[in-house]
């Protein structure tokens, strides 16, 4: 980004917008896929829609042969509308709309059971569609020594897990397509235990399913200024692959029909594929503290409200800049804690544009309709700019209300 490009974009799209990089997203997907396939060829990616369900990203995954990992009927609808075959849709999550679950199962999609309440619901669907083979997975939960007790899936030591297995065993038209696990900790050392304990469980059950799904929880690419703010090592795609793919390859080397190894990345693919650009509205000092107010909010770039500063670049747009040693960038909201970046050192002036990097993960999907509607999304990775999402307006937010 430079002054000339930003002037052109602001004239067309306003003083705040997201920049989407579809070329980088495609590159990330292919790099991650190749890292695993070079060791275990029967591998695929199920992209986590909830992380960033911008349809262009989802469409790229489908074009490259990947799966859609969804957690709601809304996300299932996105997948179907962009042309994902039902057989490549996997529905996870602790809550499911079972009218839509029924539709997906009948179409040939996969539903991973997460809790005991789902067992009877699946039984009823199976009874209703006795002439259909319904693909069921089971999300399993075990200790991977990450210091967290995950709330997702069946504890494999419980009767509830046995009951889920029993459901599939005793229901003729239910097909146990695979087992799935998910642990949010992204540390590299938690990945090998995932694979080892999943294989131990399969040996105990004496099954080789069609799918072995190790879930998500991977770090993605990021600027060094962001990396140093984490308290753990940031691995690359190859290092993740080396933790699990050799174990899977060794276990099934003599099998003619090798199970499909799946992972469900979100942030690892999309984190570095969006930037947020916003104008400096004002710069002031309050009792010796320098604060710049932006036409943007922490909710635009980091709705999870972690304390990390994103990569940042200030583009001078003409006014005389002043040097600051400890400036905070505040947002447009009336929330006292709304700061997009703390302790900036550098030159800033009113009217400058600030570019925040690594905002592709959990940004546009979590942005609340608070004070201002959300801003446009523009793909600038090709020769021509492409409007991916127009800026929201009043009627987008309020047409469901009664006035």
N, C-alpha and C positions, 0 to 999 in steps of 0.2 A: 504494500500500500504506500502511495505517495500523495502529495497534496493534490496533484492534478486528477488522479483517479478518484480520490475522495470527494473532490468538488463535483465531479460528474455524478457520482453515486448519490450525494446528498441532494443535488438538484432534482433527481428523479425519485428518490425513495425517502427523503427526509433526513433528520439529524441523528437518527439511531437505527441500527439494523444489524442483522446477523449476516456473516459471510460464510457460506457453505463451500467446502472443497470436496467435490465428488471424486475427483481424480485421486486425492490422497486416501479417501475411504476405500476406493477400489484397490489401491495399492496395499493398504493395510490388510484387507481381506485376503488377497492373494498371498501376501507374505506369511500370514498366520496359517493359512491352509497349507502352503508348501512346507512350512516348518514341521508340521505333523505328518503330512503325507510322505515326506522323504524317509520317514522311519516306519510308519504304518499307513499304507496307501488307502485302506478302507476307512477313510476319515471324512467328516463333514462338519460344517459350522451351522449351528442354529442361532441366528442373530436375535439378541434380546430386544424385542420391540419396545419394551417399557423404557429403555435407556434413552432412546431417541427414535420416535416413530415417524419422523419426517418421511413421507412416502418415497422420495427419491432414493434415500438410503436403503429402504426396504426393497425397492425395485432392483437396485444394483445387486443385492444379495441374491434375489431370485434369478436374475440374469446369469449370475456366476454359479448357480446350481445349489445354493445354500437353502437351509430350512428357516422357517419362521418360528421363533419361540414366543408365545403369547401368554398373557395372564388375564385377559378379559375378552368379552365378546366384542368390544370396540376394536381391540387389536386384531382379533380374528377377522373382523370385517375389512380392516385395512389390508390384511394379507390376501383375502379373496378378491378384493377390488383391484389389486395390482397384478393379479393373475397367478398367485401361488397355488399350486395343486394341493388339495386337502391332505394328500398323503405326506406332504412336507410341512404340515403345521403341527406343532407340539404345544399343548396347553398345559401350563403349570399353574401353581399358585394356591394359596390357602382358601380362596373363595372362588367359586365358579357358578356362572349362570347356567343351570342345568338344562334349560330349554335350548340354549346354544350348544352346550356340550353334546346333547343328543344329536343336533344337526351335524356337528363336526364328526362324531363317531360314525354316523350313517354314511357320511361322505368319504370316510376312509382315513380321517385324521387320527392323531394319537392324543389321548388324555392321560396325564400322569396323576394317579391318586395321591393325595397329600394327607388326608385325615380320615378317621374312622367314619365320620358322618357320610362320606361319599360312597361307602360300600353299598348301602341299601339303594341309593339312587342309581348306581351303575347296574345293580341287580335288576331294578325295575326297567331300565332301558333295554337291557339284554333280553328280558322276558318279552318286551314289546316288539323287538326286532329279531326274532329267532332265526330268520333266514339270512341275517347279516353277520359277517365276521367283524367284531368290534375290537380295535387295537387299544389295549390298556397297558400303561406303564405304571410302575410303583416308585414313588420318590422315597428314598431310604435315608436314614439319619444315623450316623455313627460318629465317634470321636476321632478327629484328625489332629488333635493336640494344638488347636489354635486358640485355646483359652475362651472359647465362646460356645454356649449351648444353643445351637441353632433351633429355631422354632419350626423349621420346615421339614416335612416328611415324617415317615414312620420310624420310630426307634426300633431297630431290628431285633432287639431283645424282648420285645413286648408281644402280648397276645394280639394286640391290634394289627401288628404286621402279619402275624400268622393268619388272622382272619382275612386280610387283604389277599394273601396268597391263596387261601382256601376258596375265596370267591371266584378267582380265575380258574382254579383247578376243577371246581364243581360246576362251572357254567360253560356249557359246550361251545357257545358262540363267542366267548371272550378269549381273545388272544393276548397273552402276556408278551408284548413286543420288546420290552426292555425294562431295565432299572435305571433310575436317575438319582443323582445327589446334587446338592448345591450348598456351597459354603462361601459366605461373603468375604472372608479374609483373603486378600490377594497375595499374601506372602508365598514365595516360591516353595518354601519347605512344607507347605500344607498340601501340595499337589501330589507328591508321591504317595502319601498315606491314603489319599482318595482312591487312587488306582489300586493300590495293594488291598485295601479293605473291601473294595468293590469286587475284586477277583476272589478274595477269600469267601465273600458271601455267595458268589456264584458257585464256587466249589462246594460249599456247604449245602446249597440248594440243588446241586447237580444239574444245572441248566446252562446252556449257552444261548442267550437271547439274541434277537436280531440287532438290538441297540444296546450299547453301553454308553450312558450319558453322564459325563462328569460335571455338568453345570458350568456356571460362570465364575467370576471372581479372578480376573487377571488385570494386572497393570497394563496400560497402553503406553504409547509414545508420548513424551512430554519434554518440554524445555528444561534445561539444567536448573534454571532458577526455581522451577517447581519441584523437581526431583529432590533437591536438598532439603525441602521442607517435610519430607516423609521420614519416619523413624525406622524404616526398613529398606532393604535393598530393592531397587526397581529393575526387575529382569526384563529381558527381551523375549520375543516370541519363541525363538529357538530354545532358550533355556526352559521355558514351560514345556515345550514338546519333549525335551530330553528327560524331563522328570517322569513322564507318564507313558509316552508312546513306546519306548523300548520294552517296558513291562508288559504292555498289551501285546506287542508283537511277539515276544518270547512265549507268552502264555498260549497263543493261538497259532503258532507257527506250523503245527502239523494238521490244523483244521482246514478242510476244503472250503467250508463256508465260514468265513471269518466275520464276526460281528462288526457292525458299523460303530466306530468310535465317534461320539458327538461331544462337542463342548458348546456352551451358550454364552459367548462373550457379548458385551455391550460396550462398556467404557473402553475396553482394549482396542476396539475398532473405530469408535466414533469420537473419542475424547479430543483428539487433535485435529478434527475435521470441521470445526466451526470456530469462528471468532465473533466477538461482539464489538461493534464500533459505535461510539457515542460522543456527543459534543460536550465540551466544557461550557456550562452555562454561567458559572460564576466562580471566582476565586476570592476568598476572604480570610482574614485572620481573626480568631476569637481567643482573647487572652493569650496571645502569643502562639496559638496553634493555627497552622495553615490548613485550610480545607477548600477543596475544589468540589463544586456541585455539578453532577453530570445528568444528562438526559438518559438515565439508565439507572438500574437498581441492582443490589446484590441478588434480588430475585430473578433477574435476567440471566445471571451468569453462574450463580451458586445457590440455588434455593435450599440445598441441604445445610447451608450456613456453617460449613467448616471454616476454620481459621486460616486457611492457606491463601496466599496471594497468587493470583494467576500471572502468567507471563503478560507483560505490558509494554506498549509502545505509544509514545505521544508524538503525534504528527502536528507540526506547526502549521497553522493555517493563515498566518499573516501578522497578527498582533505581536507586539514586542513581548517576548517571554521574560520571565523572572526565574532565577535559580532558587530552588527550595531544597532543604536538607531533610525535612520530615513532614511531608504533606500527605494528608489522607484524602482519598477520592470518595465523596459521599454520594448517595443516590437521591432520586427525586421524591422518595416517599417521606412520610412524616414519622417514620420509625427511627428512633435515636441511634439504633445499632446498624442502620443501613449504610454500610461502607463496602465499596467494591474492592478497595485496595488500601492497605495501611503502610505508612512510613515510606512514602516514595521520595526519592532523591533525584532531582533533575529539573529541567526547564518546563514551565507550563504557563499558558496564557488563556484568558477567556477567549472562546471561539475555537481553540484547538480541538482536534479529534483524538480520542484515546481508543486504542485497539487492544482488547483483551483476548488472549489466546487460550486454547484448551478448554473451551466452553461447550463442547459437543455432548457431554454426558450429563443427563438429568438437568438440563437447563430449560429448553422450550417445553418439555413435557411436564415440568413441575411449576412453571411460572404461573402464579395466581393472578386472577383478574383484579388486581389491587391497585387502585388509584388511576392507573393508565392501562389500556389494552396493550397487547404485545406488538412487537415491531416486525417489519418484513424480514424474510429470509431470502438471500440472493446467492446464487451459485456463480462464482467468479473464476472457477478453475479452467474454463474453456476460453476460446477466443471471444465469445460473446457472453454477456451477463444474462442470467436466466432467473426470472422471478419464481422462486419455489413456493413462497407463501406471502400473500399481500399482508400489509399491516392491518391489524384488527381495528374495527370501528365500533361505535356505540351499539348498533343493532346486533353485532356478533355476540355481545355480552348480555344484552337485555331483552332479546326477543322472546325468551322463555318466561319472563316476568309478566305479571298483570299490572297495568298501570290504571 
